Amino acid sequence: MKNITLSADEDLIEKARLLARAQRRTLNAAFREWLTQFTASESNAQSFDTLMKQMRHVKAGRHFTRDEMNER
């Protein structure tokens, strides 16, 4: 595992530590979880963009109204 150094406002860091402590975990663990989610969202966005490019040829035939799109 590689170490990194971050800079932030002291009050923000203290609030983050208190929140992490309330969740019974370390600030490092919370940051690692955030970093995992952050990088996953980027790959999800890239996957979505790739899918949309592949599906560019699909046509619905017409524009649907908002009510039609929200019907269940």
N, C-alpha and C positions, 0 to 999 in steps of 0.2 A: 504494500500500500504506500502511496506517495503522499507526502505532506504538502500543504499549500498554506499561504499566509493571506488573510483577508483583512481589510480595513473597514471599519464601520463606526458610527457614533457610539460612544460609551453607553448611553442610555438604552439604545437599541440592543446592544449586546447583552446588557443586564436583563432587559425584558425577555430576550430570547432564552437566556439561561434559566430564568425563573419558569418560563413556559415549558422548557424541556424538562426541568426538574419536576414540575407538576405532572408531566406525562411519564415520569420515572425512566427517563433516558438522558443521555448526554447531549450537549449541543452538537458535538461531532456526529453522533448517530443521526440526529435530526437533519443536519446538513447533508450527510451522505444519502439519506432518504430523499431529500429535496433534489439533490443532484441527479439521482437515478430517475426521478419523475421528470425533471427538466429535460434530460437527454432523451427519454422515451417519447416525450411529446414532440420533439423535433423529428424523430424518426417516424412517428405516426403522421405528422404533417407531410413529410416527404412521401410516405406510402400513399396517403390520400391524393396528393398531387399526381403521383404516378398513375394511380387508378383512374383519376379523372381524365388524364391524357389518353389512356388506353380506351376509355369509354366515350371519347369525343364523338364517335360515329353514331352513337345511340341518340335517337330523336323521340321525344314523347308524342309528337304528332301535333300538339297544340300547347298553348299555355293554359295551365290550370288556375282556377281562382283560389284564393286563400282558403275559402270554405271547403272546396274540393280537396285540397291538399291536407286539410286537418280532419277530414271525415274519418270515423273509426268504424 
